[in-house]
Structures are given as C-alpha cells and as structure tokens.
Amino acid sequence: MNTTAFDYLKRPLLDEIPVKKQAAKRHFGVHGYFTKQAWNVVQEYIRHFSQTGDLVPDPFGGSGVTAIEAMMTDRRAIHLDLNPMSVFLVDSLTCPVNCADLQTSFERVKNAYESNLTGFKNLSGFVTEAMKNYPYPKNIALPKGSDVEVVQQLFSQEQLAQLACLKHLILQEPNPNIRKSLLLAFSSTLTVSNLTTHAGKGGGPNSGFFAYYRYRIAPEPAELSIINSFEAKFKKVLHAKREIESEINVDTIQHLQVIQGSATDLSFLKKDSVDYIYTDPPYGKKIPYLDLSIIWNAWLDLNVTESDYALEAIEGGTHEKSKTEYNELIARSIQEMYRVLKFDRWLSFVFAHKDPEFWHLIIDTAERCGFEYAGAGAQKNGQTSFKKRQHPFTVLSGQLIIHFKKVRKPKYIMKASLGMDIGDIVMQTMEGVIAKHHGATLEQINDELIIKGLELGFLDLLKKEYSDLTPILLDTFDYDANTERFSIRPDRRFQTQIDLHLRVRYYLISYLRRMEREQRIAQFDDIVLNIMPLLKNDATPEEQTILTVLEDIAYRSNKGWRF
C-alpha cells in the first residue's frame, strides 16, 4: 500500500483526456464488445482518484477495461457483470499462460484442423461428418426482431461444421488457461464468421449485430476463411497476453476477482471497503446486451437464466423491460455503490443517455443515498463530431463523466430558482469556456452548456431557445477558421463574472502570443498597461496577482517575458 500523502477528498476534476483507443493491444482487436470505454481515459481516472493497492470494482464491468486498467496500475480489481460473456472475456484474457506454450497449442490445433479438412475429397464430405460428430448450438432461440429464429441459422452449413470442429479441437488441450485463451480467439472468430457479416467500408468485415444491434442477415455475407480468421484473432490474443503479463500474471492474479452477478447486489463486499468506482452502466433501449450476446453464449456453453434477464438494467429487449424497471435497477445499483464505497472516496459514473430525466434520476438517487455531487466533465469517445450534428442539444459529442463523493456531511444541488436570466447563463458559460481553454470550439461550448442545463434544470428551455449557437457566437466573438475556435475580441472585456485569475490568464496569454507574432519581448510594465484596462470589470487585480499568473504560464529572460 502506498503510504505517501494522498488527499482522496480534495482531488480536482480532470479536464478532457485525448483518446488513444488503438494504443493498447489488450483492448483493441482482441474481441468485439459493446460500448468499450477508452482505456487511457479509464486508466487516468484510476490513477487520479486512487492509490497503488486500492480496491477498484466496476459493477457494470462490460468488456473489462476498468478491471484490467486497475490491474495495470497495481490496484486490486473486481470485474462484475450480469452477462456471462463479459465474465468470459475478462477471465480468458487475464488468465496467466506461458506464451510459448500457448503458441505451441495453437499450432497443434491448427494442424489438426487442417488435417481434418484434407482427409476428405471435398468440403461437403467434411461438413456431413463434422455435423454428425462435433457439437454446435441447436435450437437456441434468438430475440424477436431477428432475421432468423435460432442460433444455427446465423451460420452456413460450412461455417457450422468448421467452427464445431475447431471448438472440439480446442477443448482437447489439457491446460485450462490455454483452453480459455484459445476459446477467446475462437469467440472472436465467431463475431465475423457468420451470415450477418458483410464487407465493411474499405473491405473489412462488419458484423450485423454490432452495426444494427440486432441479428440482421447480410444481403451478401462476407466469405471468410475460418482458420485464417482464427489465426488472425489468435495473434491479437497473444499480443494482448504479452502486453499485460508484466502486471497481470501468476503472482498478481489473486488481486483480480471476475464475478458474474448483478450491480444491485454487492453483498460479497463489506460496507465501506472500496476505494474508487469507475463504471459505465447500460443506457435505456440502445443495447440489449444479453440478447446480442446469445451468439457467443450459445457456442461457449454459457448459461443465461430468467433471473439474469429480470435483473438486466435495460429498457425493452426480449423481456420488454419497462422504463420504470430500468430506473429501479439503476437506482438500486447506486445504493449498493454507496454502501460499499469508503468515506471521502469517489464514484465516477459515465453518462451517455439522451433523456435529461435520467440525469435527474442519477443525481436524485445518489443524493438520497448520501452522495455529494462533485461535478461533471465532457469526454470524447471517438464518435461523430458534435458540431456536425443537426440538433446540438439532443446528444453530447461524446459522454459525460459524473462525479460523486461519499462524505459525512454532503452538500446538495440547489433546487431553487436560477436567480438570473437564461441568456446571462448562456453568455457566462460561453465566456467561461473560452477563458478556460483560451479559445474554445463549438463542441466545447455546447458540452459545457449541456452540463449547466442538466445541473440547473433548464436543458429543455436551452434546446428550444438556443438550438443553434453559431449566430450568437459569430456575433459576439472572434472566430479562427483554421483552429475552429472562438475567442474574446481584441480590446474587449468579458461581459460576465468570470473568475479573476482565469480572466488574467486569458489576457496574458493573448498579449504574450501577440508579442511573439510581432517578434517582440514583453516587459512587465507594458503587460500591466495593456491588460489592466481590460480587467477593470468588478474586481481589479493587483500587480502581484498578474505577476503570480504570469510566472505560472511564461518564463522570464534577461530582456523580458516570453511565452
């Protein structure tokens, strides 16, 4: 356990973190799953809000990014998910193996598979024998709205035979962790080796149940070699194993628990035992996880019960869950998270819902439990740019990460009237974002306004009266088409109450950049004379305040100040 001073309670909120999705082999390419969080964002949050040796669970574990990144940063981790496929993914990826032995096992399986095929004069002969001798999923029903009725109809006869043979050979391997690792590559092969798969843009295969969130048979299914796909998937698994083995190995694996269960029941954890929670819950009707995992669960012999469906926090799906049921399950999970979290610790809750009502459900439930709302920040996730959307206040450009603290005397969000005109709030927010980032994009301004609208309860009014911010921004601020950023016009003051140090910083950076463009060195007296008139707006700073901020953003040379 790290014994250095670390004040859990006073951690500042993080600014947006650039996404590096493809930079980690352990997450990118190993196996498809729904709504993966960006690994480097999750890792940064774990580092920021917890210490080495701390316990970090994720009650909605999904693809396992939180648990794996907790382990990669020397924390103890718990991966919990209702979906047995989620549990399989994390368990099979993290189970320790000798990579040389794993390679040997792969070669043995591949050679045996090819020998099986070459033992027949033609593929049809192999298909006939394989489907008699090797088990494959039979008569497992698919959800309503699928193009076919049962799992085996998602595959051609040739695909069924080859996949059944391949799975049979993998199960002959004696080492259980090697079997799991090979089955991970096999399951990833299933994702593309089926009749929902069509050639994607650029020629890459694209699985229909990922693209459409239902089992949609492709008009012209992609014809892929099973063994070539398996080999490609195996290589990605092997790379991932090698990448994580320094932190996730036989000596550390006891620090990871992988559990199938509901976020509404964390009874395996004691009260006040958890150091930090980062979780990304399911959102409404978008993705029926258990329904869309049937293709994997059926082949891997993973059992899903009626009880699992009853506890799945979604709307709709096979069991036609209501919005009320969904809200109740999310509320119960928040209550459990409060119970297990230690005092003075943090919960980071990913918010990607389109309905403001759900924001209030989360906040109200958390506050009723005893959490203190600590703020929210926008975080991109690599999706379509927000400024290109037709209706900017319908959805975020990425997602919000909502933060709560478990403290003994929580403060609550004020439910009183706003106390100021909505137009003033919009202008103050725009100027605040511009000052903070020293020039802000439309995306940054929109995201901050959504947070304000959610926090203060006027998002619907915002959507109605300010559906397009562009005319206001162009009329009020300067716009740089190259950087796509809005900024305060030269020699113009902020119109609203912006933090004094933030205003000083903004004008200092602007002035120093102008001096740099003009190849001049700024003198302190000139700096004061140039920016002081712009700061005569309510509180006026002393020269010492300007000097303090200046020392933080620039450096002093013999001739003056440089940026």
Protein Blocks (a to p, Z undefined) as FASTA:
>chain_A
ZZbdcdfklpccdddddddfklpmklgopagcehiacfklmmmmmmmmpcehiacddfbl
mnommmmmmmmnopacddddfblklmmmmmmmmpccdfklmmmmmmmmmmmmmmmmmmpf
bfklmmmmmmmmpccdehiacdehiabfbfklmpcfklmmmmmmmmmmmmmpmblklmmm
mmmmmmmmmmmmcckbccdehhiacdfklmnopacddfbacdddfklmmmmmmmmmmmmm
mmmmmmmcfklmmmpccddddfklcklpcehibfbdcddddehjllgfklmmmmmmmmno
pacdfklmmmpcceejjnopafklmmmmmmmmmmmmmmmpcghiacddddfbfblklmmm
mmmmmmmnopacebdcdddehiacfklpmblmlpcfkbccddddddfbdcdddfbdehia
fklmmmmmmmmmmmmnnpaafklmmmmmmmmmmmnopmmmmmmmmmblklmmmmmmccdf
klopacddehiacfbdcdfklmmmmmmmmmmmmmmmnopacdfklmmmmmmmmmmghjad
dfklmmmmmmmmmccdfklccZZ
